[in-house]
């Protein structure tokens, strides 16, 4: 992320400085690719804590430089397109979620199960379904309809999960009562 910010700042404050090799304009995408390769190679070739840290830094810096060029690559020439920010934010969101899920999956599963057992999950599911269906019925925008359809599906899954968890809990209570 910091290499992305540095690359953007450099481009904003020094738009006329470009590296040209022969007749080619060398974008910082290529430097990012080189850093990714070097960082990846170091990371898989050595089993040393200091080298692994350096590999992670190089890999992250390379990823940031490549991320800064995403809009340029996708639009074939528009460096300042908003697609770049969307891609970077989406990537950071998913990477953060994966890191949190891999580290705290047991806690998240336990708390999500407790949430599904509470009445709040039922209320949230019904509310989310009602609002999503209202959006679907009141618009012609395909993007809003698609997003509302996904949210409606999530709402139905939450409501069904609430009832499934309730049924399981009642069965377990009944088994304990009959064993005594």
Biotite code that builds the C-alpha atoms (Angstrom):
import biotite.structure as struc

atoms = struc.array([
    struc.Atom([0.000, 0.000, 0.000], chain_id="A", res_id=1, res_name="UNK", atom_name="CA", element="C"),
    struc.Atom([2.784, 2.414, 0.784], chain_id="A", res_id=2, res_name="UNK", atom_name="CA", element="C"),
    struc.Atom([4.450, 1.780, -2.583], chain_id="A", res_id=3, res_name="UNK", atom_name="CA", element="C"),
    struc.Atom([1.109, 2.511, -4.247], chain_id="A", res_id=4, res_name="UNK", atom_name="CA", element="C"),
    struc.Atom([0.890, 5.811, -2.342], chain_id="A", res_id=5, res_name="UNK", atom_name="CA", element="C"),
    struc.Atom([4.499, 6.722, -3.146], chain_id="A", res_id=6, res_name="UNK", atom_name="CA", element="C"),
    struc.Atom([4.024, 5.928, -6.848], chain_id="A", res_id=7, res_name="UNK", atom_name="CA", element="C"),
    struc.Atom([0.837, 8.019, -6.985], chain_id="A", res_id=8, res_name="UNK", atom_name="CA", element="C"),
    struc.Atom([2.445, 10.920, -5.118], chain_id="A", res_id=9, res_name="UNK", atom_name="CA", element="C"),
    struc.Atom([5.510, 10.832, -7.367], chain_id="A", res_id=10, res_name="UNK", atom_name="CA", element="C"),
    struc.Atom([3.311, 10.841, -10.461], chain_id="A", res_id=11, res_name="UNK", atom_name="CA", element="C"),
    struc.Atom([1.205, 13.709, -9.141], chain_id="A", res_id=12, res_name="UNK", atom_name="CA", element="C"),
    struc.Atom([4.145, 15.908, -8.131], chain_id="A", res_id=13, res_name="UNK", atom_name="CA", element="C"),
    struc.Atom([6.469, 14.972, -11.022], chain_id="A", res_id=14, res_name="UNK", atom_name="CA", element="C"),
    struc.Atom([4.270, 14.166, -14.025], chain_id="A", res_id=15, res_name="UNK", atom_name="CA", element="C"),
    struc.Atom([6.978, 15.074, -16.531], chain_id="A", res_id=16, res_name="UNK", atom_name="CA", element="C"),
    struc.Atom([9.607, 12.657, -15.220], chain_id="A", res_id=17, res_name="UNK", atom_name="CA", element="C"),
    struc.Atom([9.431, 9.432, -17.223], chain_id="A", res_id=18, res_name="UNK", atom_name="CA", element="C"),
    struc.Atom([12.013, 6.792, -17.914], chain_id="A", res_id=19, res_name="UNK", atom_name="CA", element="C"),
    struc.Atom([12.385, 6.128, -21.602], chain_id="A", res_id=20, res_name="UNK", atom_name="CA", element="C"),
    struc.Atom([14.542, 3.292, -22.885], chain_id="A", res_id=21, res_name="UNK", atom_name="CA", element="C"),
    struc.Atom([15.061, 3.625, -26.603], chain_id="A", res_id=22, res_name="UNK", atom_name="CA", element="C"),
    struc.Atom([11.601, 4.375, -27.918], chain_id="A", res_id=23, res_name="UNK", atom_name="CA", element="C"),
    struc.Atom([9.810, 2.676, -24.988], chain_id="A", res_id=24, res_name="UNK", atom_name="CA", element="C"),
    struc.Atom([8.246, 4.412, -21.995], chain_id="A", res_id=25, res_name="UNK", atom_name="CA", element="C"),
    struc.Atom([9.097, 2.151, -19.051], chain_id="A", res_id=26, res_name="UNK", atom_name="CA", element="C"),
    struc.Atom([6.162, 2.184, -16.606], chain_id="A", res_id=27, res_name="UNK", atom_name="CA", element="C"),
    struc.Atom([6.642, 1.371, -12.935], chain_id="A", res_id=28, res_name="UNK", atom_name="CA", element="C"),
    struc.Atom([4.549, -1.742, -13.558], chain_id="A", res_id=29, res_name="UNK", atom_name="CA", element="C"),
    struc.Atom([7.788, -3.377, -14.759], chain_id="A", res_id=30, res_name="UNK", atom_name="CA", element="C"),
    struc.Atom([9.669, -2.378, -11.608], chain_id="A", res_id=31, res_name="UNK", atom_name="CA", element="C"),
    struc.Atom([6.799, -3.821, -9.585], chain_id="A", res_id=32, res_name="UNK", atom_name="CA", element="C"),
    struc.Atom([6.936, -7.045, -11.553], chain_id="A", res_id=33, res_name="UNK", atom_name="CA", element="C"),
    struc.Atom([10.699, -7.291, -10.932], chain_id="A", res_id=34, res_name="UNK", atom_name="CA", element="C"),
    struc.Atom([10.180, -6.693, -7.192], chain_id="A", res_id=35, res_name="UNK", atom_name="CA", element="C"),
    struc.Atom([7.458, -9.377, -7.107], chain_id="A", res_id=36, res_name="UNK", atom_name="CA", element="C"),
    struc.Atom([9.758, -11.880, -8.790], chain_id="A", res_id=37, res_name="UNK", atom_name="CA", element="C"),
    struc.Atom([12.711, -11.103, -6.520], chain_id="A", res_id=38, res_name="UNK", atom_name="CA", element="C"),
    struc.Atom([10.574, -11.099, -3.365], chain_id="A", res_id=39, res_name="UNK", atom_name="CA", element="C"),
    struc.Atom([8.832, -14.332, -4.343], chain_id="A", res_id=40, res_name="UNK", atom_name="CA", element="C"),
    struc.Atom([12.086, -16.035, -5.194], chain_id="A", res_id=41, res_name="UNK", atom_name="CA", element="C"),
    struc.Atom([13.698, -14.968, -1.907], chain_id="A", res_id=42, res_name="UNK", atom_name="CA", element="C"),
    struc.Atom([10.620, -16.074, 0.027], chain_id="A", res_id=43, res_name="UNK", atom_name="CA", element="C"),
    struc.Atom([10.598, -19.599, -1.352], chain_id="A", res_id=44, res_name="UNK", atom_name="CA", element="C"),
    struc.Atom([14.361, -20.080, -1.625], chain_id="A", res_id=45, res_name="UNK", atom_name="CA", element="C"),
    struc.Atom([15.507, -19.280, 1.907], chain_id="A", res_id=46, res_name="UNK", atom_name="CA", element="C"),
    struc.Atom([14.327, -20.232, 5.361], chain_id="A", res_id=47, res_name="UNK", atom_name="CA", element="C"),
    struc.Atom([15.573, -17.240, 7.311], chain_id="A", res_id=48, res_name="UNK", atom_name="CA", element="C"),
    struc.Atom([13.438, -14.784, 9.270], chain_id="A", res_id=49, res_name="UNK", atom_name="CA", element="C"),
    struc.Atom([15.307, -11.679, 8.078], chain_id="A", res_id=50, res_name="UNK", atom_name="CA", element="C"),
    struc.Atom([15.251, -12.772, 4.442], chain_id="A", res_id=51, res_name="UNK", atom_name="CA", element="C"),
    struc.Atom([11.568, -13.653, 4.729], chain_id="A", res_id=52, res_name="UNK", atom_name="CA", element="C"),
    struc.Atom([10.852, -10.137, 6.022], chain_id="A", res_id=53, res_name="UNK", atom_name="CA", element="C"),
    struc.Atom([12.828, -8.612, 3.166], chain_id="A", res_id=54, res_name="UNK", atom_name="CA", element="C"),
    struc.Atom([10.996, -10.865, 0.700], chain_id="A", res_id=55, res_name="UNK", atom_name="CA", element="C"),
    struc.Atom([7.635, -9.750, 2.106], chain_id="A", res_id=56, res_name="UNK", atom_name="CA", element="C"),
    struc.Atom([8.629, -6.086, 1.822], chain_id="A", res_id=57, res_name="UNK", atom_name="CA", element="C"),
    struc.Atom([9.832, -6.505, -1.765], chain_id="A", res_id=58, res_name="UNK", atom_name="CA", element="C"),
    struc.Atom([6.752, -8.514, -2.702], chain_id="A", res_id=59, res_name="UNK", atom_name="CA", element="C"),
    struc.Atom([4.405, -5.943, -1.146], chain_id="A", res_id=60, res_name="UNK", atom_name="CA", element="C"),
    struc.Atom([6.230, -3.026, -2.767], chain_id="A", res_id=61, res_name="UNK", atom_name="CA", element="C"),
    struc.Atom([6.040, -4.747, -6.135], chain_id="A", res_id=62, res_name="UNK", atom_name="CA", element="C"),
    struc.Atom([2.347, -5.423, -5.672], chain_id="A", res_id=63, res_name="UNK", atom_name="CA", element="C"),
    struc.Atom([1.738, -1.769, -4.889], chain_id="A", res_id=64, res_name="UNK", atom_name="CA", element="C"),
    struc.Atom([3.585, -0.619, -7.993], chain_id="A", res_id=65, res_name="UNK", atom_name="CA", element="C"),
    struc.Atom([1.629, -3.055, -10.152], chain_id="A", res_id=66, res_name="UNK", atom_name="CA", element="C"),
    struc.Atom([-1.605, -2.011, -8.448], chain_id="A", res_id=67, res_name="UNK", atom_name="CA", element="C"),
    struc.Atom([-0.892, 1.602, -9.323], chain_id="A", res_id=68, res_name="UNK", atom_name="CA", element="C"),
    struc.Atom([-0.794, 0.672, -13.007], chain_id="A", res_id=69, res_name="UNK", atom_name="CA", element="C"),
    struc.Atom([-3.972, -1.468, -13.017], chain_id="A", res_id=70, res_name="UNK", atom_name="CA", element="C"),
    struc.Atom([-6.195, 1.286, -14.403], chain_id="A", res_id=71, res_name="UNK", atom_name="CA", element="C"),
    struc.Atom([-3.675, 2.085, -17.114], chain_id="A", res_id=72, res_name="UNK", atom_name="CA", element="C"),
    struc.Atom([-3.486, -1.564, -18.118], chain_id="A", res_id=73, res_name="UNK", atom_name="CA", element="C"),
    struc.Atom([-7.252, -2.173, -18.042], chain_id="A", res_id=74, res_name="UNK", atom_name="CA", element="C"),
    struc.Atom([-8.183, 0.955, -19.985], chain_id="A", res_id=75, res_name="UNK", atom_name="CA", element="C"),
    struc.Atom([-5.155, 0.784, -22.280], chain_id="A", res_id=76, res_name="UNK", atom_name="CA", element="C"),
    struc.Atom([-3.988, 4.299, -21.592], chain_id="A", res_id=77, res_name="UNK", atom_name="CA", element="C"),
    struc.Atom([-5.958, 6.131, -18.867], chain_id="A", res_id=78, res_name="UNK", atom_name="CA", element="C"),
    struc.Atom([-3.647, 6.269, -15.833], chain_id="A", res_id=79, res_name="UNK", atom_name="CA", element="C"),
    struc.Atom([-6.059, 8.421, -13.788], chain_id="A", res_id=80, res_name="UNK", atom_name="CA", element="C"),
    struc.Atom([-9.118, 6.184, -14.109], chain_id="A", res_id=81, res_name="UNK", atom_name="CA", element="C"),
    struc.Atom([-11.058, 5.391, -10.941], chain_id="A", res_id=82, res_name="UNK", atom_name="CA", element="C"),
    struc.Atom([-10.841, 1.673, -11.698], chain_id="A", res_id=83, res_name="UNK", atom_name="CA", element="C"),
    struc.Atom([-7.397, 1.677, -10.089], chain_id="A", res_id=84, res_name="UNK", atom_name="CA", element="C"),
    struc.Atom([-8.762, 2.785, -6.716], chain_id="A", res_id=85, res_name="UNK", atom_name="CA", element="C"),
    struc.Atom([-11.646, 0.338, -6.946], chain_id="A", res_id=86, res_name="UNK", atom_name="CA", element="C"),
    struc.Atom([-9.307, -2.577, -7.681], chain_id="A", res_id=87, res_name="UNK", atom_name="CA", element="C"),
    struc.Atom([-6.872, -1.617, -4.887], chain_id="A", res_id=88, res_name="UNK", atom_name="CA", element="C"),
    struc.Atom([-9.635, -1.177, -2.301], chain_id="A", res_id=89, res_name="UNK", atom_name="CA", element="C"),
    struc.Atom([-11.305, -4.436, -3.340], chain_id="A", res_id=90, res_name="UNK", atom_name="CA", element="C"),
    struc.Atom([-8.003, -6.314, -3.179], chain_id="A", res_id=91, res_name="UNK", atom_name="CA", element="C"),
    struc.Atom([-7.129, -4.879, 0.238], chain_id="A", res_id=92, res_name="UNK", atom_name="CA", element="C"),
    struc.Atom([-10.604, -5.709, 1.529], chain_id="A", res_id=93, res_name="UNK", atom_name="CA", element="C"),
    struc.Atom([-10.437, -9.334, 0.411], chain_id="A", res_id=94, res_name="UNK", atom_name="CA", element="C"),
    struc.Atom([-6.827, -9.745, 1.593], chain_id="A", res_id=95, res_name="UNK", atom_name="CA", element="C"),
    struc.Atom([-7.735, -8.332, 5.013], chain_id="A", res_id=96, res_name="UNK", atom_name="CA", element="C"),
    struc.Atom([-10.765, -10.594, 5.263], chain_id="A", res_id=97, res_name="UNK", atom_name="CA", element="C"),
    struc.Atom([-8.720, -13.668, 4.344], chain_id="A", res_id=98, res_name="UNK", atom_name="CA", element="C"),
    struc.Atom([-6.046, -12.804, 6.895], chain_id="A", res_id=99, res_name="UNK", atom_name="CA", element="C"),
    struc.Atom([-8.638, -12.288, 9.635], chain_id="A", res_id=100, res_name="UNK", atom_name="CA", element="C"),
    struc.Atom([-10.541, -15.447, 8.700], chain_id="A", res_id=101, res_name="UNK", atom_name="CA", element="C"),
    struc.Atom([-7.397, -17.568, 8.639], chain_id="A", res_id=102, res_name="UNK", atom_name="CA", element="C"),
    struc.Atom([-6.274, -16.275, 12.004], chain_id="A", res_id=103, res_name="UNK", atom_name="CA", element="C"),
    struc.Atom([-9.591, -16.087, 13.874], chain_id="A", res_id=104, res_name="UNK", atom_name="CA", element="C"),
    struc.Atom([-11.779, -18.666, 12.101], chain_id="A", res_id=105, res_name="UNK", atom_name="CA", element="C"),
    struc.Atom([-12.669, -20.516, 15.314], chain_id="A", res_id=106, res_name="UNK", atom_name="CA", element="C"),
    struc.Atom([-13.717, -17.359, 17.162], chain_id="A", res_id=107, res_name="UNK", atom_name="CA", element="C"),
    struc.Atom([-15.655, -16.091, 14.140], chain_id="A", res_id=108, res_name="UNK", atom_name="CA", element="C"),
    struc.Atom([-17.443, -19.431, 13.725], chain_id="A", res_id=109, res_name="UNK", atom_name="CA", element="C"),
    struc.Atom([-18.358, -19.513, 17.430], chain_id="A", res_id=110, res_name="UNK", atom_name="CA", element="C"),
    struc.Atom([-19.643, -15.933, 17.464], chain_id="A", res_id=111, res_name="UNK", atom_name="CA", element="C"),
    struc.Atom([-21.519, -16.393, 14.186], chain_id="A", res_id=112, res_name="UNK", atom_name="CA", element="C"),
    struc.Atom([-23.204, -19.495, 15.600], chain_id="A", res_id=113, res_name="UNK", atom_name="CA", element="C"),
    struc.Atom([-24.191, -17.517, 18.714], chain_id="A", res_id=114, res_name="UNK", atom_name="CA", element="C"),
    struc.Atom([-25.520, -14.736, 16.471], chain_id="A", res_id=115, res_name="UNK", atom_name="CA", element="C"),
    struc.Atom([-27.597, -17.247, 14.488], chain_id="A", res_id=116, res_name="UNK", atom_name="CA", element="C"),
    struc.Atom([-29.112, -18.517, 17.735], chain_id="A", res_id=117, res_name="UNK", atom_name="CA", element="C"),
    struc.Atom([-30.174, -15.015, 18.759], chain_id="A", res_id=118, res_name="UNK", atom_name="CA", element="C"),
    struc.Atom([-33.376, -13.372, 17.621], chain_id="A", res_id=119, res_name="UNK", atom_name="CA", element="C"),
    struc.Atom([-31.281, -10.555, 16.146], chain_id="A", res_id=120, res_name="UNK", atom_name="CA", element="C"),
    struc.Atom([-30.307, -12.784, 13.210], chain_id="A", res_id=121, res_name="UNK", atom_name="CA", element="C"),
    struc.Atom([-33.963, -13.449, 12.426], chain_id="A", res_id=122, res_name="UNK", atom_name="CA", element="C"),
    struc.Atom([-34.792, -9.747, 12.595], chain_id="A", res_id=123, res_name="UNK", atom_name="CA", element="C"),
    struc.Atom([-31.767, -8.812, 10.491], chain_id="A", res_id=124, res_name="UNK", atom_name="CA", element="C"),
    struc.Atom([-32.594, -11.439, 7.867], chain_id="A", res_id=125, res_name="UNK", atom_name="CA", element="C"),
    struc.Atom([-36.230, -10.395, 7.561], chain_id="A", res_id=126, res_name="UNK", atom_name="CA", element="C"),
    struc.Atom([-35.300, -6.688, 7.416], chain_id="A", res_id=127, res_name="UNK", atom_name="CA", element="C"),
    struc.Atom([-32.576, -7.282, 4.827], chain_id="A", res_id=128, res_name="UNK", atom_name="CA", element="C"),
    struc.Atom([-34.916, -9.365, 2.673], chain_id="A", res_id=129, res_name="UNK", atom_name="CA", element="C"),
    struc.Atom([-37.705, -6.779, 2.846], chain_id="A", res_id=130, res_name="UNK", atom_name="CA", element="C"),
    struc.Atom([-35.423, -3.865, 1.948], chain_id="A", res_id=131, res_name="UNK", atom_name="CA", element="C"),
    struc.Atom([-33.725, -5.807, -0.853], chain_id="A", res_id=132, res_name="UNK", atom_name="CA", element="C"),
    struc.Atom([-37.023, -6.889, -2.367], chain_id="A", res_id=133, res_name="UNK", atom_name="CA", element="C"),
    struc.Atom([-38.263, -3.288, -2.170], chain_id="A", res_id=134, res_name="UNK", atom_name="CA", element="C"),
    struc.Atom([-35.183, -2.138, -4.110], chain_id="A", res_id=135, res_name="UNK", atom_name="CA", element="C"),
    struc.Atom([-35.688, -4.874, -6.712], chain_id="A", res_id=136, res_name="UNK", atom_name="CA", element="C"),
    struc.Atom([-39.319, -3.932, -7.256], chain_id="A", res_id=137, res_name="UNK", atom_name="CA", element="C"),
    struc.Atom([-38.651, -0.186, -7.538], chain_id="A", res_id=138, res_name="UNK", atom_name="CA", element="C"),
    struc.Atom([-35.731, 0.034, -9.974], chain_id="A", res_id=139, res_name="UNK", atom_name="CA", element="C"),
    struc.Atom([-34.678, -0.821, -13.487], chain_id="A", res_id=140, res_name="UNK", atom_name="CA", element="C"),
    struc.Atom([-30.952, -0.496, -12.726], chain_id="A", res_id=141, res_name="UNK", atom_name="CA", element="C"),
    struc.Atom([-29.353, -3.890, -13.392], chain_id="A", res_id=142, res_name="UNK", atom_name="CA", element="C"),
    struc.Atom([-26.555, -3.318, -10.871], chain_id="A", res_id=143, res_name="UNK", atom_name="CA", element="C"),
    struc.Atom([-28.982, -2.499, -8.045], chain_id="A", res_id=144, res_name="UNK", atom_name="CA", element="C"),
    struc.Atom([-31.172, -5.466, -8.975], chain_id="A", res_id=145, res_name="UNK", atom_name="CA", element="C"),
    struc.Atom([-28.148, -7.804, -8.958], chain_id="A", res_id=146, res_name="UNK", atom_name="CA", element="C"),
    struc.Atom([-26.845, -6.491, -5.632], chain_id="A", res_id=147, res_name="UNK", atom_name="CA", element="C"),
    struc.Atom([-30.322, -6.622, -4.084], chain_id="A", res_id=148, res_name="UNK", atom_name="CA", element="C"),
    struc.Atom([-30.755, -10.159, -5.380], chain_id="A", res_id=149, res_name="UNK", atom_name="CA", element="C"),
    struc.Atom([-27.529, -11.214, -3.685], chain_id="A", res_id=150, res_name="UNK", atom_name="CA", element="C"),
    struc.Atom([-28.599, -9.500, -0.444], chain_id="A", res_id=151, res_name="UNK", atom_name="CA", element="C"),
    struc.Atom([-32.003, -11.198, -0.633], chain_id="A", res_id=152, res_name="UNK", atom_name="CA", element="C"),
    struc.Atom([-30.275, -14.562, -1.018], chain_id="A", res_id=153, res_name="UNK", atom_name="CA", element="C"),
    struc.Atom([-28.025, -13.796, 1.978], chain_id="A", res_id=154, res_name="UNK", atom_name="CA", element="C"),
    struc.Atom([-31.096, -12.763, 3.989], chain_id="A", res_id=155, res_name="UNK", atom_name="CA", element="C"),
    struc.Atom([-32.909, -15.996, 3.173], chain_id="A", res_id=156, res_name="UNK", atom_name="CA", element="C"),
    struc.Atom([-29.817, -18.001, 4.147], chain_id="A", res_id=157, res_name="UNK", atom_name="CA", element="C"),
    struc.Atom([-29.568, -16.131, 7.473], chain_id="A", res_id=158, res_name="UNK", atom_name="CA", element="C"),
    struc.Atom([-33.251, -16.750, 8.249], chain_id="A", res_id=159, res_name="UNK", atom_name="CA", element="C"),
    struc.Atom([-32.972, -20.432, 7.307], chain_id="A", res_id=160, res_name="UNK", atom_name="CA", element="C"),
    struc.Atom([-29.783, -20.786, 9.355], chain_id="A", res_id=161, res_name="UNK", atom_name="CA", element="C"),
    struc.Atom([-31.600, -19.245, 12.335], chain_id="A", res_id=162, res_name="UNK", atom_name="CA", element="C"),
    struc.Atom([-34.338, -21.880, 12.137], chain_id="A", res_id=163, res_name="UNK", atom_name="CA", element="C"),
    struc.Atom([-31.868, -24.725, 11.540], chain_id="A", res_id=164, res_name="UNK", atom_name="CA", element="C"),
    struc.Atom([-29.841, -23.685, 14.602], chain_id="A", res_id=165, res_name="UNK", atom_name="CA", element="C"),
    struc.Atom([-33.038, -23.450, 16.686], chain_id="A", res_id=166, res_name="UNK", atom_name="CA", element="C"),
    struc.Atom([-34.130, -26.934, 15.594], chain_id="A", res_id=167, res_name="UNK", atom_name="CA", element="C"),
    struc.Atom([-30.684, -28.387, 16.396], chain_id="A", res_id=168, res_name="UNK", atom_name="CA", element="C"),
    struc.Atom([-30.636, -26.729, 19.804], chain_id="A", res_id=169, res_name="UNK", atom_name="CA", element="C"),
    struc.Atom([-34.121, -28.033, 20.649], chain_id="A", res_id=170, res_name="UNK", atom_name="CA", element="C"),
    struc.Atom([-33.170, -31.576, 19.558], chain_id="A", res_id=171, res_name="UNK", atom_name="CA", element="C"),
    struc.Atom([-30.049, -31.505, 21.738], chain_id="A", res_id=172, res_name="UNK", atom_name="CA", element="C"),
    struc.Atom([-32.092, -30.274, 24.720], chain_id="A", res_id=173, res_name="UNK", atom_name="CA", element="C"),
    struc.Atom([-34.652, -33.027, 24.166], chain_id="A", res_id=174, res_name="UNK", atom_name="CA", element="C"),
    struc.Atom([-31.928, -35.696, 23.975], chain_id="A", res_id=175, res_name="UNK", atom_name="CA", element="C"),
    struc.Atom([-30.494, -34.518, 27.281], chain_id="A", res_id=176, res_name="UNK", atom_name="CA", element="C"),
    struc.Atom([-33.936, -34.481, 28.916], chain_id="A", res_id=177, res_name="UNK", atom_name="CA", element="C"),
    struc.Atom([-34.739, -38.047, 27.855], chain_id="A", res_id=178, res_name="UNK", atom_name="CA", element="C"),
    struc.Atom([-31.363, -39.419, 28.980], chain_id="A", res_id=179, res_name="UNK", atom_name="CA", element="C"),
    struc.Atom([-31.949, -38.305, 32.563], chain_id="A", res_id=180, res_name="UNK", atom_name="CA", element="C"),
])
